[in-house]
């Protein structure tokens, strides 16, 4: 056997073994990442730097991810997923990023569902709320609708084999079999007042579709339509759940009462979230 320093001995393989993660030593310095992210206005620069390091396979990919984030793209679209109720929800570029406040909407929807329930998610976006419902109730009969094409494609991919995703405006694409049979009807419809769009962070304003944000002059244009159509689709004991702003509660509550439903309010102060639950 040749000695250990024999030049004829095969050198050890360079880089990680197959299946092993790449070493971090060759990646950009984490301190530099934090510095660049903070300079770009990222409030949670340390957390974001750690996620970018985890996502990058090599220094070149890390530099590309960093440039996209510093350029204003939402972190979730840079990573390709959003954390939501403990799940990583896959995203595509240009698709609305589910907000943490919407976790209250998802939790309340789960609480009102039961094994074998029929559920509908309107304005489903990436299908985040539907994924949480299915994680808790795998045997749901669930149909989701969405108007924006990129979000439809994202939801189809995320919910494939587990739920039906239909392209169209609110109730319009729903099959007639669901009329008066929906136990849980949930909608995270746009509710930002049009004048407030300009005040939103640039990553939302410039990189998410306006149709997923703009709720009209008082933010309730789409939600009023959701409420108006709900009685035709709800089962006798079914419930409608929608997210809204605290300042919109009175007007939305009046719209709920006008269609013969009874509104109840759910709040989560930590998430700064408000949900209206409406029943017959």
Phi, psi and omega in degrees: 000131180291153176297163186299332183261015179296126183294345179279347181291139178299132178289155177297149180297143178277146176079181183289153174291158178306132179090349179269148177290152179293148179292147180282343187302328183276354182275168178301148180299133183298325178297322177293321176302311181300318181298315180292321179294318180295320179296332179277359177095013179282115186293321182256056188301319181297314180296319181294321179299318180297320180291322178294320177298320179295324187280333187276135179272339182202170183301323181296316179293322179297316179298322179293316178297318180297316180298320180294320180291313179297332178284357174108356178293136178306140181307318184297324178284331174295315182285331184091010178202160176233136175285129184208116180052038178085356177255156170260108182270116180298140179234158171244157177303138177083000179266140179307133180272120179299135182270154178298327182298334182286352174298330176296316178301316180295317181297317180293324178295318177298317182298330182267357179266167179215162178306130179082004180297159172259126184230149176227133171246119174267153180052051192286342182058234179285352183088021186300311181295321178298321179298321179291319177301315182288330177295324180274326183228080185299338184263017176299146166268099191239132175234134179239144177235151181202144184265323188282125189302316181296322179291323177301313181298320180294314181294320178302316180294317183290328186253007184306129178081355183239334181206163177263130177248126183240136178273129178157177186270111175052243186280345190307318183273358184293140178289150183298335182299340182273350183299127180064022182233001186276121180278321180229115179244112187237141181214122169259069184283157177298134179220019175279125176300141183309315180297338182275350180302319182295342181268355181287157176303145183300329181295330175275313185298322187261346188235003175239147185294138181301328182296339179270354184242316193279115179258015180089186188308317179249007178085000188247009182303310183286319181297324176298322178291321177300313181295316183299325182273345187301316184303331181289338188249338182288139169293163181308325179254014184285167182224142172260134178233127178223151175263145177206177175275153180303321182288348182263000187299314184298312182293319180290321177300320178296321178294323178295312180298323183297336180259012174087017178252161181249119183272143171230147184250134174243139181228152170223105185294324181297321179272354186053046187243144177227129180232136174256126175252125184239129177232168178292000000 
